[in-house]
Amino acid sequence: MTRCRGYRTHVPPPIFPPVTAITARIAEGVRAVPADQWDACAGTGNPFLSHAFLSALEASGSVGGRSGWQPLPIIVDDAAGMPVAIAPAYAKGHSQGEYVFDHAWADAWERAGGDYYPKLQIAVPFTPVPGPRLLLRDPEQALALIGAIEAVVRQNGLSSAHATFVDEAQLPAFQAAGWLTRAGTQFHWANRGYGSFDDFLNDLASRKRKAIRKERAAALDGLTVRHLTGRDIRPEHWDAFWAFYQDTGNRKWGRPYLTRSFFPLLSETMGDAVLLILAERDGRPIAGALNLIGGDALYGRYWGAVEEVPFLHFELCYYQAIDAAIARGLQRVEAGAQGEHKLARGYVPVTTWSAHFLPDPGFRRAVAEFLERERAAIGQEQEYLGELTPFRRG
């Protein structure tokens, strides 16, 4: 990989639509960009794209070093040298922590004699949350930024670039540049103007409504649930949550992605956007769920427990999140990747998107054929899942 320090790339104008040539640069990480300049491009609606969140990943050692995520933000500046477009880019030495799986693509490319890694990832590490992947102070710079990403791939001999969990509104820009698009499925809860959790339950079929009430009663028996944010989150709360997070991480993916120091850093730099939900027995935390509060959504991220309690996972991650979203007037709850069990709890299937740049024509053609078949299968699956939602018919 070309060294980051002082690196600039001349980007030829894309074929469609015509633009003037621009010069882009690669920064030595998010922390190398002033926070106000970064956030002027990222906006304020999605907390995961903020300078505070991404720089906390770097400062805590969760990315960089030997993590396999080398931060390489790609930046287009205006005439005054101020960023007008930024891609949160990372050189990846593996395909872990992405939640859009390309292991079969890597195997095929390497069987053909190529090196799939490093590849370029345009993403928020370890975070399957849809959002902009082209951070634009000037929306007219979208194709210029995509051209800069492509130039980095070509000039460094990389196999590919992947923008994962792309906001649907940005798909046309990637498609205009000729990138392949890939569909996926998540389950989100939508706030239909509810004033309370009971209002939400009244939208459900009677049998589903009764089942949820039974689950909540069983989960909360003998427990106290607390919602903490801002200065109410103290070091001992993070100590407890770290134990929860390690337990889940060790069981699900072998090694937790985030380091211990990430959590207090998050609390220090963006505590008002953090919602920590704890379940306590006799004053001792036994389980917790970590959420971030966005402009119009509550984002569930991590959960764990040191005591097995039936339905407690559903209570803390789904039902308490609904309670919190209603109380804050938020439009939806996004509770992470996958999980058809969310259907019965009022979370419905939605389509997520990624975009992929594969400069080798043969490789691109093979992946395009696969994606066409995959999209058809996903469409059929979502149609089927849509019939399984717990809401009353009509």
C-alpha positions as CSV (number, residue, x, y, z in Angstrom):
1,M,0.0,0.0,0.0
2,T,1.3,3.4,-0.9
3,R,2.3,5.4,2.2
4,C,-0.4,7.7,3.5
5,R,1.8,10.6,4.5
6,G,1.4,13.4,2.0
7,Y,-0.1,11.1,-0.6
8,R,-2.2,12.6,-3.3
9,T,-3.8,11.1,-6.3
10,H,-4.9,12.7,-9.5
11,V,-8.3,11.6,-10.4
12,P,-9.4,11.6,-14.1
13,P,-12.9,12.7,-14.6
14,P,-15.5,9.9,-14.7
15,I,-17.2,9.2,-18.1
16,F,-20.7,10.0,-16.8
17,P,-21.5,12.7,-16.0
18,P,-18.6,14.9,-17.1
19,V,-16.7,16.8,-14.4
20,T,-13.4,18.6,-14.2
21,A,-10.4,16.7,-12.9
22,I,-9.8,17.0,-9.2
23,T,-7.0,16.2,-6.7
24,A,-7.7,14.1,-3.7
25,R,-5.6,13.2,-0.7
26,I,-5.4,10.4,1.9
27,A,-5.3,11.5,5.5
28,E,-3.4,9.5,8.2
29,G,-6.6,8.6,10.0
30,V,-9.8,10.4,11.1
31,R,-7.9,12.1,13.9
32,A,-5.7,13.8,11.3
33,V,-8.8,15.7,10.1
34,P,-10.1,18.6,12.3
35,A,-13.3,17.6,13.9
36,D,-15.3,20.6,12.7
37,Q,-14.1,19.9,9.1
38,W,-15.1,16.2,9.3
39,D,-18.5,16.9,10.8
40,A,-19.3,19.6,8.3
41,C,-19.2,16.8,5.7
42,A,-20.7,14.0,7.8
43,G,-23.6,16.0,9.2
44,T,-25.2,15.3,12.6
45,G,-28.0,12.7,12.0
46,N,-25.9,9.5,12.1
47,P,-23.6,9.3,15.2
48,F,-21.5,6.5,13.8
49,L,-20.1,8.8,11.1
50,S,-19.2,11.5,13.5
51,H,-15.6,12.5,14.1
52,A,-16.0,11.6,17.8
53,F,-17.1,8.0,17.1
54,L,-14.6,7.2,14.4
55,S,-11.7,8.9,16.2
56,A,-12.6,6.9,19.4
57,L,-12.1,3.7,17.4
58,E,-8.6,4.9,16.5
59,A,-7.6,6.3,19.9
60,S,-8.7,3.1,21.6
61,G,-6.7,0.9,19.3
62,S,-9.9,-0.8,18.0
63,V,-8.7,0.0,14.5
64,G,-5.2,0.5,13.2
65,G,-2.2,-1.5,14.4
66,R,-2.7,-5.2,13.9
67,S,-6.5,-5.0,13.8
68,G,-6.6,-5.4,10.0
69,W,-8.4,-2.0,9.7
70,Q,-6.0,0.7,8.6
71,P,-7.7,4.1,8.6
72,L,-7.2,5.9,5.2
73,P,-9.9,8.7,4.8
74,I,-10.0,9.9,1.2
75,I,-10.6,13.6,1.0
76,V,-11.6,16.0,-1.8
77,D,-10.8,19.6,-0.9
78,D,-12.2,22.9,-2.3
79,A,-10.0,25.7,-3.7
80,A,-9.3,26.9,-0.1
81,G,-8.1,23.5,1.0
82,M,-11.1,22.7,3.1
83,P,-12.7,19.2,2.7
84,V,-15.9,19.1,0.6
85,A,-16.2,15.4,0.4
86,I,-14.8,12.5,2.5
87,A,-14.9,8.8,2.3
88,P,-14.4,6.9,5.6
89,A,-12.0,4.4,4.0
90,Y,-10.0,1.6,5.5
91,A,-7.4,-0.8,4.0
92,K,-8.6,-4.2,5.1
93,G,-6.4,-7.2,5.6
94,H,-9.3,-9.6,6.1
95,S,-13.1,-9.6,5.8
96,Q,-14.0,-9.6,9.5
97,G,-16.3,-7.1,11.2
98,E,-18.1,-6.0,8.0
99,Y,-21.4,-7.9,8.1
100,V,-21.5,-8.0,4.3
101,F,-19.9,-11.3,3.5
102,D,-17.4,-11.6,0.6
103,H,-15.3,-14.6,1.7
104,A,-16.4,-16.6,-1.4
105,W,-15.2,-13.7,-3.6
106,A,-11.9,-13.6,-1.9
107,D,-11.5,-17.4,-2.3
108,A,-12.3,-17.2,-6.0
109,W,-9.9,-14.3,-6.6
110,E,-7.1,-16.0,-4.8
111,R,-7.7,-19.4,-6.5
112,A,-7.2,-17.5,-9.8
113,G,-3.8,-16.3,-8.6
114,G,-4.7,-12.8,-7.3
115,D,-4.3,-11.2,-3.9
116,Y,-7.7,-10.1,-2.6
117,Y,-6.2,-8.4,0.4
118,P,-5.6,-5.6,1.1
119,K,-8.9,-4.3,-0.2
120,L,-10.4,-0.9,0.4
121,Q,-13.5,-0.7,2.7
122,I,-15.7,2.4,2.8
123,A,-17.6,1.7,6.0
124,V,-17.9,2.3,9.8
125,P,-15.9,-0.5,11.4
126,F,-17.9,-3.3,13.1
127,T,-21.1,-1.4,12.6
128,P,-23.9,-2.7,10.3
129,V,-25.8,0.6,10.4
130,P,-27.0,2.1,7.1
131,G,-25.9,5.6,6.4
132,P,-24.0,7.9,3.9
133,R,-20.7,6.5,2.8
134,L,-19.9,9.6,0.8
135,L,-19.7,12.4,3.3
136,L,-20.5,15.5,1.3
137,R,-20.4,19.1,2.3
138,D,-20.9,19.8,-1.4
139,P,-23.3,17.1,-2.9
140,E,-22.0,17.9,-6.4
141,Q,-18.7,16.2,-5.4
142,A,-20.2,12.7,-5.1
143,L,-18.8,11.4,-8.4
144,A,-15.5,13.1,-7.9
145,L,-15.1,11.3,-4.5
146,I,-16.1,8.0,-6.1
147,G,-13.5,8.7,-8.8
148,A,-10.9,9.3,-6.1
149,I,-11.7,6.0,-4.4
150,E,-11.3,4.2,-7.7
151,A,-8.0,5.9,-8.4
152,V,-6.7,4.7,-5.0
153,V,-7.6,1.1,-5.9
154,R,-6.1,1.3,-9.4
155,Q,-2.9,3.1,-8.4
156,N,-2.2,0.8,-5.5
157,G,-3.1,-2.5,-7.4
158,L,-5.9,-3.3,-5.0
159,S,-8.4,-6.0,-5.9
160,S,-11.5,-4.0,-5.0
161,A,-13.4,-1.4,-3.0
162,H,-16.5,-2.0,-1.0
163,A,-18.9,0.6,0.4
164,T,-21.1,-1.3,2.8
165,F,-24.5,-0.3,4.4
166,V,-24.9,2.6,2.0
167,D,-27.8,5.0,2.4
168,E,-30.2,4.2,-0.4
169,A,-30.2,7.8,-1.5
170,Q,-26.5,7.5,-2.4
171,L,-26.9,4.3,-4.5
172,P,-27.6,6.3,-7.8
173,A,-24.2,7.9,-7.5
174,F,-22.4,4.6,-7.2
175,Q,-24.5,3.1,-10.0
176,A,-23.7,6.0,-12.3
177,A,-20.1,5.3,-11.7
178,G,-20.6,1.7,-12.7
179,W,-20.3,0.0,-9.3
180,L,-22.1,-3.2,-8.6
181,T,-24.9,-3.0,-5.9
182,R,-25.8,-5.7,-3.5
183,A,-28.9,-6.1,-1.4
184,G,-29.3,-7.4,2.1
185,T,-31.9,-7.6,4.9
186,Q,-32.2,-6.2,8.3
187,F,-35.1,-5.9,10.7
188,H,-36.2,-2.4,11.9
189,W,-39.0,-1.2,14.1
190,A,-41.0,1.8,12.9
191,N,-42.7,4.3,15.1
192,R,-46.2,4.9,13.7
193,G,-46.9,7.8,16.0
194,Y,-47.2,5.7,19.2
195,G,-47.5,7.5,22.5
196,S,-46.7,4.4,24.6
197,F,-45.6,0.8,24.3
198,D,-49.3,-0.2,24.8
199,D,-50.2,1.8,21.7
200,F,-47.7,-0.3,19.8
201,L,-49.1,-3.5,21.2
202,N,-52.6,-2.5,20.1
203,D,-51.4,-2.6,16.5
204,L,-50.5,-6.3,16.9
205,A,-52.6,-9.4,16.5
206,S,-54.1,-10.5,19.9
207,R,-52.0,-13.7,20.1
208,K,-48.7,-11.8,19.4
209,R,-49.7,-9.1,21.9
210,K,-50.2,-11.6,24.7
211,A,-47.0,-13.4,23.9
212,I,-45.0,-10.2,24.2
213,R,-46.6,-9.3,27.5
214,K,-45.7,-12.8,28.9
215,E,-42.1,-12.4,27.6
216,R,-41.7,-9.0,29.3
217,A,-43.2,-10.3,32.6
218,A,-40.9,-13.3,32.6
219,A,-37.8,-11.3,31.7
220,L,-38.4,-8.6,34.3
221,D,-39.3,-10.8,37.2
222,G,-37.0,-9.8,40.1
223,L,-35.1,-7.3,38.0
224,T,-34.8,-3.5,37.8
225,V,-34.0,-1.9,34.5
226,R,-32.2,1.4,34.3
227,H,-31.7,3.7,31.3
228,L,-28.4,5.7,31.6
229,T,-27.0,8.4,29.4
230,G,-24.5,11.3,29.6
231,R,-23.0,11.8,33.0
232,D,-25.2,9.2,34.6
233,I,-22.9,6.5,33.0
234,R,-20.1,6.0,35.5
235,P,-16.9,3.9,35.3
236,E,-18.4,1.0,37.2
237,H,-21.2,0.8,34.6
238,W,-18.6,0.4,31.9
239,D,-16.8,-2.2,34.0
240,A,-20.0,-4.2,34.1
241,F,-20.8,-3.7,30.5
242,W,-17.3,-4.8,29.5
243,A,-17.9,-8.1,31.1
244,F,-21.2,-8.4,29.2
245,Y,-19.5,-7.5,25.9
246,Q,-16.7,-9.9,26.3
247,D,-19.0,-12.8,27.1
248,T,-21.1,-12.1,23.9
249,G,-18.0,-11.5,21.8
250,N,-16.2,-14.7,22.9
251,R,-19.3,-16.8,22.1
252,K,-20.2,-15.2,18.8
253,W,-17.0,-14.3,17.0
254,G,-14.1,-15.5,19.1
255,R,-12.6,-12.2,20.0
256,P,-14.4,-8.9,20.7
257,Y,-13.6,-6.2,18.1
258,L,-13.6,-3.3,20.5
259,T,-11.0,-2.6,23.2
260,R,-11.7,-1.9,26.8
261,S,-10.7,1.8,26.4
262,F,-13.2,2.4,23.6
263,F,-16.2,2.6,25.9
264,P,-15.2,5.3,28.3
265,L,-13.8,7.3,25.3
266,L,-17.2,7.0,23.7
267,S,-18.8,8.2,26.9
268,E,-16.4,11.1,27.3
269,T,-16.7,12.4,23.7
270,M,-20.4,11.8,22.9
271,G,-22.0,10.7,26.1
272,D,-25.3,12.4,25.4
273,A,-25.7,10.2,22.3
274,V,-25.1,7.0,24.4
275,L,-28.0,5.1,25.9
276,L,-26.9,2.3,28.2
277,I,-29.7,0.0,29.4
278,L,-28.8,-2.2,32.4
279,A,-30.7,-4.9,34.1
280,E,-29.9,-5.2,37.8
281,R,-30.7,-7.9,40.4
282,D,-30.5,-6.6,44.0
283,G,-28.5,-3.6,42.7
284,R,-26.0,-5.6,40.8
285,P,-25.9,-5.3,36.9
286,I,-26.4,-8.7,35.3
287,A,-27.0,-7.7,31.7
288,G,-26.9,-4.7,29.5
289,A,-27.5,-3.3,26.0
290,L,-25.6,-0.4,24.4
291,N,-27.4,2.0,22.0
292,L,-26.6,5.2,20.3
293,I,-29.2,7.9,19.8
294,G,-29.3,9.4,16.3
295,G,-31.3,12.3,14.8
296,D,-34.3,10.1,14.0
297,A,-33.4,6.6,15.1
298,L,-32.2,4.6,18.1
299,Y,-29.4,2.2,17.1
300,G,-28.9,-0.9,19.1
301,R,-25.3,-2.1,19.0
302,Y,-24.1,-4.5,21.7
303,W,-25.6,-6.7,24.4
304,G,-24.4,-9.2,26.9
305,A,-25.2,-10.9,30.2
306,V,-23.5,-12.8,33.1
307,E,-26.7,-14.5,34.2
308,E,-29.1,-16.5,32.0
309,V,-32.6,-15.1,32.2
310,P,-35.3,-16.2,29.8
311,F,-36.3,-13.5,27.3
312,L,-34.0,-10.9,28.9
313,H,-32.2,-10.4,25.5
314,F,-35.5,-9.5,23.9
315,E,-36.4,-7.2,26.7
316,L,-33.3,-5.2,26.8
317,C,-32.5,-5.1,23.1
318,Y,-35.9,-4.8,21.5
319,Y,-38.7,-3.8,24.0
320,Q,-36.7,-1.4,26.1
321,A,-35.4,0.1,22.8
322,I,-38.9,0.6,21.6
323,D,-39.8,2.3,24.9
324,A,-36.8,4.6,24.6
325,A,-37.6,5.5,21.0
326,I,-41.2,6.3,21.8
327,A,-40.2,8.5,24.8
328,R,-37.7,10.4,22.5
329,G,-40.1,10.7,19.5
330,L,-37.6,8.8,17.3
331,Q,-38.8,7.4,14.0
332,R,-37.4,3.9,14.2
333,V,-35.2,1.4,16.0
334,E,-32.4,-0.3,14.2
335,A,-31.3,-3.3,16.2
336,G,-28.3,-4.6,14.3
337,A,-27.7,-7.2,11.6
338,Q,-29.8,-10.3,10.8
339,G,-32.2,-12.0,13.3
340,E,-35.5,-13.3,12.0
341,H,-36.5,-13.7,15.6
342,K,-37.1,-9.9,15.6
343,L,-40.1,-10.4,13.4
344,A,-42.3,-11.6,16.2
345,R,-41.3,-8.5,18.2
346,G,-42.6,-6.0,15.7
347,Y,-39.4,-5.5,13.7
348,V,-40.0,-5.7,10.0
349,P,-37.7,-6.6,7.1
350,V,-36.0,-3.7,5.2
351,T,-33.5,-3.8,2.4
352,T,-29.9,-2.7,3.0
353,W,-27.4,-1.9,0.3
354,S,-23.7,-2.1,-0.5
355,A,-21.7,-1.0,-3.6
356,H,-18.7,-2.7,-5.0
357,F,-15.9,-1.6,-7.4
358,L,-14.1,-4.5,-9.1
359,P,-11.7,-3.3,-11.7
360,D,-10.9,-6.7,-13.3
361,P,-13.5,-7.2,-16.0
362,G,-13.7,-11.0,-15.6
363,F,-14.0,-10.9,-11.9
364,R,-16.6,-8.1,-12.1
365,R,-18.7,-10.1,-14.6
366,A,-18.7,-13.2,-12.4
367,V,-19.7,-11.2,-9.3
368,A,-22.4,-9.4,-11.2
369,E,-24.0,-12.7,-12.2
370,F,-23.9,-13.9,-8.6
371,L,-25.5,-10.7,-7.3
372,E,-28.3,-10.9,-9.8
373,R,-29.3,-14.3,-8.5
374,E,-28.8,-13.3,-4.9
375,R,-31.1,-10.2,-5.3
376,A,-33.9,-12.4,-6.7
377,A,-33.6,-14.8,-3.7
378,I,-33.5,-11.9,-1.2
379,G,-36.6,-10.4,-2.8
380,Q,-38.5,-13.6,-2.5
381,E,-37.4,-14.1,1.1
382,Q,-38.4,-10.6,2.1
383,E,-41.8,-11.1,0.5
384,Y,-42.2,-14.2,2.6
385,L,-41.0,-12.6,5.8
386,G,-43.3,-9.7,5.2
387,E,-46.2,-12.1,5.7
388,L,-45.0,-13.2,9.1
389,T,-45.1,-9.8,10.8
390,P,-47.2,-9.7,14.0
391,F,-49.4,-6.7,13.0
392,R,-53.1,-7.0,12.6
393,R,-54.2,-7.5,9.0
394,G,-56.0,-4.5,7.6
